[in-house]
Amino acid sequence: MQSTSSPPLPKCPCALPNHSHFFHHPHPSRKLNTLSLPQKPQTHCALSISHTNSCSKEQPKTQNKKHHSSHDSDSYHYDTLFLRFNSSGDTSTSNNEGPETPKRRDQRESKANSDRGLSSNMWWADLKAALGQRFNFGAIVFSAKVLAKDQHLALPHVSVPDIRHIDWVELHRRGFKGVVFDKDNTLTVPYSLTLWGPLGSSLEQCKSVFGPDIAVFSNSAGLYEYDRDGSKARELEGAIGIRVIRHRVKKPAGTAEEIEKHFGCKSSHLIMVGDRPLTDIVYGNQNGFLTILTGPLSLAEEPFIVRQVRKLETALVNSWSRTGLKPISHRLLPDGMQCVKHPPPL
């Protein structure tokens, strides 16, 4: 069947503005063949119907050849507009690609499915991050071993209210080469990506002593399972000016390989600072770090279950200490109190 050109549309007061700047085609004289498109039910959009009804009366035929050429171009643009606004909302027929072929349609649908899959994966990662920060299932399993026979791994070498009580100069003088911080309730309040204000001066002193050999090793920001694109790690780095180490295994499980690679030295020359005995301290002790336990910065933002686990951890550590249990000795700092100081009042 031979395709025929659409008759020129007459001008009228309600005519649509010329959309040639939006629906430009490289060959205006070549009409779009509607029969070449896949046949599927189409519904005229309200825009096309309104134009057809309002222009149904015949206009005087006093147009010269120049006007006829202009109408012919307008007809092409309105035909294109009609093809773009069909019942399925399909606008995939681009200006330069011509009619949609089955191959192009498959590519478009494949891309849409990929986008939906990416969105679904990110949603699931965010959900796991929220649950994982409340329930560290790996830590629960690992803690069973500690509670049964390795209680000393949960005892820190040093305990302080917060990092303002740590003498960074003394630690550096004794041969330590770097510092590894936990994030939540150690440098920031839970789920925050900014430094807790009162710690600013102590952190700056730590930077001045250890230079670039400072990093964050967290079970939230930088953990591939919960921070897949590294956005939390990058935001935290920008806020506190400290490198966040990307890693795959949650504390207390895992080795110190990623941290040693970052610092270029053995973990026995590094300091692990964190607020949780059964995660930060157990991880640090079993991998040879000097471990410093800080008090939590804020309990108000912590989930209820985390607060209860924290109470249990504190009670166990205090009970073991009262019975005479000692932490593993560290050769660079036999007496942990030698690096504790009393900061000036705020």
C-alpha positions as a Markdown table, in Angstrom:
| # | Residue | x | y | z |
|---|---|---|---|---|
| 1 | Met | 0.0 | 0.0 | 0.0 |
| 2 | Gln | 1.5 | 3.4 | -1.0 |
| 3 | Ser | 2.0 | 5.9 | 1.7 |
| 4 | Thr | 0.5 | 9.3 | 1.1 |
| 5 | Ser | 1.6 | 12.6 | 2.6 |
| 6 | Ser | -0.5 | 14.3 | 5.2 |
| 7 | Pro | -2.4 | 17.3 | 3.8 |
| 8 | Pro | -1.1 | 20.7 | 4.9 |
| 9 | Leu | -2.8 | 21.9 | 8.1 |
| 10 | Pro | -4.4 | 25.3 | 7.9 |
| 11 | Lys | -3.4 | 28.1 | 10.2 |
| 12 | Cys | -5.9 | 29.1 | 12.8 |
| 13 | Pro | -5.9 | 31.1 | 16.1 |
| 14 | Cys | -5.8 | 28.0 | 18.2 |
| 15 | Ala | -3.0 | 26.4 | 16.1 |
| 16 | Leu | -0.1 | 25.1 | 18.1 |
| 17 | Pro | 3.2 | 27.1 | 18.0 |
| 18 | Asn | 5.8 | 25.9 | 15.6 |
| 19 | His | 7.8 | 23.2 | 17.4 |
| 20 | Ser | 10.4 | 22.9 | 14.7 |
| 21 | His | 13.1 | 23.8 | 17.3 |
| 22 | Phe | 12.1 | 20.7 | 19.3 |
| 23 | Phe | 11.1 | 18.2 | 16.7 |
| 24 | His | 13.7 | 19.0 | 14.1 |
| 25 | His | 14.4 | 16.3 | 11.5 |
| 26 | Pro | 17.4 | 16.3 | 9.3 |
| 27 | His | 15.3 | 15.8 | 6.2 |
| 28 | Pro | 12.1 | 18.0 | 6.5 |
| 29 | Ser | 10.9 | 17.1 | 3.0 |
| 30 | Arg | 10.9 | 13.4 | 3.9 |
| 31 | Lys | 7.5 | 12.4 | 5.4 |
| 32 | Leu | 7.3 | 10.0 | 8.3 |
| 33 | Asn | 5.7 | 6.8 | 7.2 |
| 34 | Thr | 3.3 | 5.8 | 9.9 |
| 35 | Leu | 2.8 | 2.3 | 8.4 |
| 36 | Ser | 6.4 | 1.4 | 9.1 |
| 37 | Leu | 5.8 | 1.6 | 12.9 |
| 38 | Pro | 4.8 | -1.5 | 14.9 |
| 39 | Gln | 1.0 | -1.7 | 14.9 |
| 40 | Lys | -0.5 | -1.3 | 18.3 |
| 41 | Pro | -3.6 | 0.5 | 19.6 |
| 42 | Gln | -3.0 | 4.3 | 19.8 |
| 43 | Thr | -5.1 | 7.0 | 21.3 |
| 44 | His | -5.0 | 10.5 | 20.0 |
| 45 | Cys | -3.6 | 12.8 | 22.7 |
| 46 | Ala | -5.8 | 15.7 | 23.7 |
| 47 | Leu | -3.4 | 18.1 | 22.0 |
| 48 | Ser | -3.9 | 16.5 | 18.5 |
| 49 | Ile | -7.8 | 16.2 | 18.9 |
| 50 | Ser | -8.1 | 19.8 | 20.0 |
| 51 | His | -6.2 | 21.0 | 17.0 |
| 52 | Thr | -8.2 | 18.9 | 14.6 |
| 53 | Asn | -11.6 | 19.9 | 15.9 |
| 54 | Ser | -10.8 | 23.6 | 16.0 |
| 55 | Cys | -9.4 | 23.7 | 12.5 |
| 56 | Ser | -12.2 | 21.7 | 10.8 |
| 57 | Lys | -13.7 | 24.6 | 8.9 |
| 58 | Glu | -12.2 | 25.2 | 5.5 |
| 59 | Gln | -10.1 | 28.4 | 5.2 |
| 60 | Pro | -9.9 | 30.6 | 2.1 |
| 61 | Lys | -7.5 | 29.2 | -0.4 |
| 62 | Thr | -5.5 | 32.4 | -0.9 |
| 63 | Gln | -2.1 | 31.1 | 0.3 |
| 64 | Asn | 0.8 | 31.4 | -2.0 |
| 65 | Lys | 3.5 | 28.8 | -2.5 |
| 66 | Lys | 5.6 | 30.0 | 0.3 |
| 67 | His | 2.8 | 29.6 | 2.8 |
| 68 | His | 2.0 | 26.2 | 1.5 |
| 69 | Ser | 5.6 | 25.1 | 2.1 |
| 70 | Ser | 5.4 | 26.4 | 5.7 |
| 71 | His | 2.1 | 24.5 | 6.3 |
| 72 | Asp | 3.7 | 21.4 | 4.8 |
| 73 | Ser | 6.5 | 21.7 | 7.3 |
| 74 | Asp | 4.0 | 22.2 | 10.2 |
| 75 | Ser | 2.1 | 19.1 | 9.1 |
| 76 | Tyr | 5.3 | 17.1 | 9.4 |
| 77 | His | 5.9 | 18.4 | 12.9 |
| 78 | Tyr | 2.3 | 17.7 | 14.1 |
| 79 | Asp | 2.5 | 14.2 | 12.6 |
| 80 | Thr | 5.6 | 13.6 | 14.6 |
| 81 | Leu | 4.0 | 15.1 | 17.7 |
| 82 | Phe | 1.0 | 12.7 | 17.3 |
| 83 | Leu | 3.4 | 9.7 | 16.9 |
| 84 | Arg | 5.2 | 10.6 | 20.1 |
| 85 | Phe | 2.1 | 10.9 | 22.3 |
| 86 | Asn | 0.4 | 7.6 | 21.9 |
| 87 | Ser | -1.6 | 5.6 | 24.5 |
| 88 | Ser | 1.5 | 3.9 | 26.0 |
| 89 | Gly | 3.3 | 7.2 | 26.5 |
| 90 | Asp | 6.1 | 6.0 | 24.3 |
| 91 | Thr | 8.5 | 8.7 | 23.3 |
| 92 | Ser | 11.3 | 6.6 | 22.2 |
| 93 | Thr | 11.2 | 7.6 | 18.5 |
| 94 | Ser | 14.0 | 10.1 | 18.6 |
| 95 | Asn | 14.5 | 13.0 | 16.2 |
| 96 | Asn | 17.3 | 11.4 | 14.3 |
| 97 | Glu | 16.6 | 7.7 | 14.7 |
| 98 | Gly | 13.4 | 7.4 | 12.7 |
| 99 | Pro | 10.7 | 4.8 | 13.4 |
| 100 | Glu | 11.4 | 2.5 | 16.3 |
| 101 | Thr | 12.5 | -1.0 | 15.2 |
| 102 | Pro | 12.2 | -4.2 | 17.3 |
| 103 | Lys | 15.9 | -4.0 | 18.0 |
| 104 | Arg | 15.7 | -0.4 | 19.4 |
| 105 | Arg | 12.6 | -1.3 | 21.4 |
| 106 | Asp | 14.5 | -4.3 | 22.9 |
| 107 | Gln | 17.5 | -2.1 | 23.8 |
| 108 | Arg | 15.2 | 0.5 | 25.4 |
| 109 | Glu | 13.4 | -2.1 | 27.5 |
| 110 | Ser | 16.7 | -3.7 | 28.5 |
| 111 | Lys | 18.0 | -0.3 | 29.7 |
| 112 | Ala | 14.8 | 0.3 | 31.6 |
| 113 | Asn | 15.1 | -3.1 | 33.3 |
| 114 | Ser | 18.7 | -2.4 | 34.2 |
| 115 | Asp | 17.8 | 1.0 | 35.7 |
| 116 | Arg | 15.0 | -0.7 | 37.8 |
| 117 | Gly | 17.4 | -3.4 | 38.9 |
| 118 | Leu | 20.0 | -0.8 | 40.0 |
| 119 | Ser | 17.3 | 1.1 | 42.0 |
| 120 | Ser | 16.2 | -2.2 | 43.6 |
| 121 | Asn | 19.8 | -3.1 | 44.5 |
| 122 | Met | 20.4 | 0.3 | 46.1 |
| 123 | Trp | 17.2 | 0.1 | 48.1 |
| 124 | Trp | 18.2 | -3.3 | 49.4 |
| 125 | Ala | 21.7 | -2.1 | 50.3 |
| 126 | Asp | 20.2 | 0.8 | 52.2 |
| 127 | Leu | 17.8 | -1.5 | 54.1 |
| 128 | Lys | 20.7 | -3.9 | 55.0 |
| 129 | Ala | 22.8 | -0.9 | 56.1 |
| 130 | Ala | 20.0 | 0.2 | 58.5 |
| 131 | Leu | 19.5 | -3.3 | 59.9 |
| 132 | Gly | 23.2 | -4.1 | 59.9 |
| 133 | Gln | 24.1 | -1.1 | 62.0 |
| 134 | Arg | 21.5 | -2.2 | 64.6 |
| 135 | Phe | 22.2 | -5.9 | 64.5 |
| 136 | Asn | 25.8 | -6.9 | 63.9 |
| 137 | Phe | 25.0 | -10.6 | 63.4 |
| 138 | Gly | 28.7 | -11.4 | 62.7 |
| 139 | Ala | 29.7 | -9.8 | 66.0 |
| 140 | Ile | 27.1 | -11.8 | 67.9 |
| 141 | Val | 28.5 | -15.1 | 66.5 |
| 142 | Phe | 32.1 | -14.0 | 67.1 |
| 143 | Ser | 31.3 | -12.8 | 70.6 |
| 144 | Ala | 30.2 | -16.2 | 71.6 |
| 145 | Lys | 33.8 | -17.4 | 71.1 |
| 146 | Val | 35.1 | -14.5 | 73.2 |
| 147 | Leu | 32.6 | -15.0 | 76.0 |
| 148 | Ala | 33.5 | -18.7 | 76.1 |
| 149 | Lys | 37.3 | -18.7 | 76.2 |
| 150 | Asp | 38.9 | -15.4 | 75.0 |
| 151 | Gln | 37.4 | -12.8 | 77.4 |
| 152 | His | 40.8 | -11.0 | 77.5 |
| 153 | Leu | 40.3 | -9.9 | 73.8 |
| 154 | Ala | 37.4 | -7.6 | 75.0 |
| 155 | Leu | 39.6 | -5.7 | 77.5 |
| 156 | Pro | 41.3 | -2.5 | 76.1 |
| 157 | His | 44.8 | -1.4 | 76.8 |
| 158 | Val | 43.5 | 2.1 | 77.6 |
| 159 | Ser | 40.1 | 3.4 | 78.6 |
| 160 | Val | 39.2 | 7.1 | 78.3 |
| 161 | Pro | 36.0 | 9.2 | 78.3 |
| 162 | Asp | 36.8 | 10.4 | 74.7 |
| 163 | Ile | 39.7 | 11.2 | 72.5 |
| 164 | Arg | 40.5 | 14.5 | 74.2 |
| 165 | His | 42.1 | 12.4 | 77.0 |
| 166 | Ile | 44.6 | 10.8 | 74.7 |
| 167 | Asp | 48.2 | 12.0 | 74.7 |
| 168 | Trp | 49.0 | 11.8 | 71.0 |
| 169 | Val | 52.6 | 13.1 | 71.4 |
| 170 | Glu | 53.4 | 10.4 | 74.0 |
| 171 | Leu | 52.1 | 7.7 | 71.7 |
| 172 | His | 54.1 | 8.9 | 68.8 |
| 173 | Arg | 57.2 | 9.2 | 71.0 |
| 174 | Arg | 56.8 | 5.5 | 72.0 |
| 175 | Gly | 57.0 | 4.4 | 68.4 |
| 176 | Phe | 53.4 | 4.2 | 67.1 |
| 177 | Lys | 53.1 | 5.2 | 63.4 |
| 178 | Gly | 49.4 | 5.7 | 62.9 |
| 179 | Val | 45.9 | 5.9 | 64.3 |
| 180 | Val | 42.8 | 4.1 | 63.2 |
| 181 | Phe | 39.4 | 5.5 | 64.4 |
| 182 | Asp | 36.0 | 4.0 | 64.5 |
| 183 | Lys | 33.3 | 6.4 | 63.4 |
| 184 | Asp | 29.9 | 6.1 | 65.2 |
| 185 | Asn | 30.1 | 7.4 | 68.8 |
| 186 | Thr | 33.9 | 7.8 | 68.5 |
| 187 | Leu | 34.3 | 10.7 | 66.1 |
| 188 | Thr | 30.6 | 11.4 | 65.2 |
| 189 | Val | 27.3 | 10.8 | 66.9 |
| 190 | Pro | 25.5 | 7.7 | 65.4 |
| 191 | Tyr | 24.6 | 7.9 | 61.7 |
| 192 | Ser | 26.1 | 11.4 | 61.4 |
| 193 | Leu | 28.8 | 12.2 | 58.8 |
| 194 | Thr | 30.2 | 15.2 | 60.6 |
| 195 | Leu | 32.7 | 15.5 | 63.5 |
| 196 | Trp | 31.3 | 16.0 | 67.0 |
| 197 | Gly | 32.3 | 19.6 | 67.6 |
| 198 | Pro | 34.1 | 19.3 | 71.0 |
| 199 | Leu | 36.6 | 16.8 | 69.5 |
| 200 | Gly | 37.9 | 19.2 | 66.9 |
| 201 | Ser | 41.0 | 20.4 | 68.8 |
| 202 | Ser | 42.1 | 16.9 | 69.8 |
| 203 | Leu | 41.7 | 15.6 | 66.3 |
| 204 | Glu | 43.7 | 18.5 | 64.9 |
| 205 | Gln | 46.5 | 17.7 | 67.4 |
| 206 | Cys | 46.4 | 14.1 | 66.3 |
| 207 | Lys | 46.8 | 15.2 | 62.7 |
| 208 | Ser | 49.7 | 17.5 | 63.6 |
| 209 | Val | 51.5 | 14.6 | 65.3 |
| 210 | Phe | 50.8 | 11.7 | 62.9 |
| 211 | Gly | 50.4 | 13.7 | 59.7 |
| 212 | Pro | 48.5 | 11.7 | 57.0 |
| 213 | Asp | 48.8 | 8.5 | 58.9 |
| 214 | Ile | 45.3 | 8.6 | 60.3 |
| 215 | Ala | 42.3 | 6.8 | 59.0 |
| 216 | Val | 38.7 | 5.7 | 59.8 |
| 217 | Phe | 37.8 | 2.0 | 59.8 |
| 218 | Ser | 34.0 | 1.8 | 60.3 |
| 219 | Asn | 31.2 | -0.7 | 60.0 |
| 220 | Ser | 29.1 | 1.8 | 58.2 |
| 221 | Ala | 31.0 | 4.4 | 56.0 |
| 222 | Gly | 33.5 | 2.6 | 53.8 |
| 223 | Leu | 32.1 | -1.0 | 54.3 |
| 224 | Tyr | 31.3 | -2.3 | 50.8 |
| 225 | Glu | 28.2 | -4.1 | 52.0 |
| 226 | Tyr | 26.5 | -1.0 | 53.2 |
| 227 | Asp | 28.3 | 1.8 | 51.3 |
| 228 | Arg | 28.5 | 0.2 | 47.9 |
| 229 | Asp | 29.2 | 3.4 | 45.9 |
| 230 | Gly | 31.4 | 4.9 | 48.6 |
| 231 | Ser | 29.2 | 8.0 | 48.9 |
| 232 | Lys | 29.2 | 7.9 | 52.8 |
| 233 | Ala | 33.0 | 7.5 | 52.9 |
| 234 | Arg | 33.5 | 10.4 | 50.5 |
| 235 | Glu | 31.2 | 12.7 | 52.5 |
| 236 | Leu | 32.9 | 11.8 | 55.8 |
| 237 | Glu | 36.3 | 12.4 | 54.3 |
| 238 | Gly | 35.3 | 15.8 | 53.1 |
| 239 | Ala | 33.9 | 16.7 | 56.5 |
| 240 | Ile | 36.7 | 15.6 | 58.8 |
| 241 | Gly | 39.7 | 15.5 | 56.4 |
| 242 | Ile | 40.7 | 11.9 | 57.2 |
| 243 | Arg | 40.9 | 9.0 | 54.8 |
| 244 | Val | 38.2 | 6.3 | 55.2 |
| 245 | Ile | 39.5 | 2.8 | 54.5 |
| 246 | Arg | 37.2 | 0.7 | 52.2 |
| 247 | His | 36.8 | -2.8 | 53.4 |
| 248 | Arg | 34.7 | -5.9 | 53.0 |
| 249 | Val | 34.4 | -7.6 | 56.4 |
| 250 | Lys | 32.7 | -6.1 | 59.5 |
| 251 | Lys | 34.5 | -5.8 | 62.8 |
| 252 | Pro | 35.4 | -7.8 | 64.8 |
| 253 | Ala | 35.9 | -10.4 | 62.1 |
| 254 | Gly | 38.5 | -10.1 | 59.5 |
| 255 | Thr | 42.3 | -9.5 | 59.4 |
| 256 | Ala | 44.3 | -6.3 | 59.4 |
| 257 | Glu | 45.5 | -6.7 | 55.8 |
| 258 | Glu | 43.6 | -3.7 | 54.4 |
| 259 | Ile | 44.7 | -1.4 | 57.2 |
| 260 | Glu | 48.3 | -2.5 | 57.0 |
| 261 | Lys | 48.3 | -2.0 | 53.2 |
| 262 | His | 46.9 | 1.5 | 53.7 |
| 263 | Phe | 49.6 | 2.5 | 56.3 |
| 264 | Gly | 52.5 | 0.5 | 55.0 |
| 265 | Cys | 53.4 | -1.0 | 58.4 |
| 266 | Lys | 52.5 | -3.8 | 60.7 |
| 267 | Ser | 49.4 | -3.4 | 62.9 |
| 268 | Ser | 51.6 | -3.7 | 66.0 |
| 269 | His | 52.7 | -0.1 | 65.3 |
| 270 | Leu | 49.1 | 1.2 | 65.0 |
| 271 | Ile | 46.4 | 2.4 | 67.4 |
| 272 | Met | 42.8 | 1.3 | 67.2 |
| 273 | Val | 40.4 | 3.7 | 68.9 |
| 274 | Gly | 36.7 | 2.8 | 69.3 |
| 275 | Asp | 33.7 | 2.7 | 71.6 |
| 276 | Arg | 32.6 | -0.9 | 71.5 |
| 277 | Pro | 34.4 | -3.6 | 73.4 |
| 278 | Leu | 33.0 | -6.6 | 71.4 |
| 279 | Thr | 33.7 | -5.0 | 68.0 |
| 280 | Asp | 36.4 | -2.4 | 68.0 |
| 281 | Ile | 38.5 | -3.7 | 70.9 |
| 282 | Val | 38.2 | -7.4 | 70.1 |
| 283 | Tyr | 39.1 | -6.7 | 66.5 |
| 284 | Gly | 42.1 | -4.6 | 67.5 |
| 285 | Asn | 43.4 | -7.0 | 70.1 |
| 286 | Gln | 43.3 | -10.1 | 68.0 |
| 287 | Asn | 45.2 | -8.3 | 65.2 |
| 288 | Gly | 47.9 | -6.8 | 67.4 |
| 289 | Phe | 46.9 | -3.1 | 67.6 |
| 290 | Leu | 47.1 | -1.0 | 70.8 |
| 291 | Thr | 43.5 | -0.6 | 71.7 |
| 292 | Ile | 41.9 | 2.5 | 73.2 |
| 293 | Leu | 38.2 | 2.3 | 74.4 |
| 294 | Thr | 36.3 | 5.6 | 74.5 |
| 295 | Gly | 32.9 | 6.3 | 76.1 |
| 296 | Pro | 30.0 | 6.9 | 73.7 |
| 297 | Leu | 29.4 | 10.5 | 72.5 |
| 298 | Ser | 25.6 | 10.2 | 72.5 |
| 299 | Leu | 23.2 | 7.5 | 73.4 |
| 300 | Ala | 20.1 | 9.4 | 72.4 |
| 301 | Glu | 20.6 | 8.6 | 68.7 |
| 302 | Glu | 21.3 | 4.9 | 69.2 |
| 303 | Pro | 18.6 | 2.3 | 68.6 |
| 304 | Phe | 17.2 | 0.6 | 71.7 |
| 305 | Ile | 18.8 | -2.8 | 70.9 |
| 306 | Val | 22.3 | -1.2 | 70.5 |
| 307 | Arg | 21.9 | 0.5 | 73.9 |
| 308 | Gln | 21.0 | -2.8 | 75.6 |
| 309 | Val | 24.0 | -4.6 | 74.0 |
| 310 | Arg | 26.3 | -1.7 | 75.1 |
| 311 | Lys | 25.1 | -2.1 | 78.7 |
| 312 | Leu | 25.8 | -5.8 | 78.5 |
| 313 | Glu | 29.3 | -5.2 | 77.1 |
| 314 | Thr | 30.1 | -2.7 | 79.8 |
| 315 | Ala | 28.9 | -5.0 | 82.6 |
| 316 | Leu | 31.0 | -7.9 | 81.2 |
| 317 | Val | 34.2 | -5.9 | 80.8 |
| 318 | Asn | 33.8 | -4.4 | 84.4 |
| 319 | Ser | 33.1 | -7.9 | 85.8 |
| 320 | Trp | 36.1 | -9.4 | 84.1 |
| 321 | Ser | 38.4 | -6.6 | 85.2 |
| 322 | Arg | 37.3 | -6.9 | 88.9 |
| 323 | Thr | 38.2 | -10.6 | 88.8 |
| 324 | Gly | 41.8 | -9.7 | 87.9 |
| 325 | Leu | 41.6 | -10.4 | 84.1 |
| 326 | Lys | 44.2 | -8.3 | 82.2 |
| 327 | Pro | 44.3 | -7.2 | 78.6 |
| 328 | Ile | 47.0 | -8.6 | 76.3 |
| 329 | Ser | 50.3 | -6.7 | 76.9 |
| 330 | His | 51.6 | -4.4 | 74.2 |
| 331 | Arg | 55.3 | -4.1 | 73.9 |
| 332 | Leu | 55.3 | -0.4 | 72.9 |
| 333 | Leu | 53.1 | 0.6 | 75.8 |
| 334 | Pro | 53.3 | -1.7 | 78.8 |
| 335 | Asp | 51.4 | 0.8 | 81.0 |
| 336 | Gly | 48.4 | 2.3 | 79.3 |
| 337 | Met | 48.0 | 5.1 | 81.8 |
| 338 | Gln | 51.2 | 6.7 | 80.4 |
| 339 | Cys | 49.2 | 8.0 | 77.4 |
| 340 | Val | 46.2 | 9.4 | 79.3 |
| 341 | Lys | 45.9 | 13.1 | 80.0 |
| 342 | His | 43.3 | 15.4 | 81.5 |
| 343 | Pro | 42.2 | 17.9 | 79.0 |
| 344 | Pro | 41.6 | 21.5 | 80.0 |
| 345 | Pro | 37.9 | 22.3 | 80.8 |
| 346 | Leu | 35.8 | 23.7 | 77.9 |
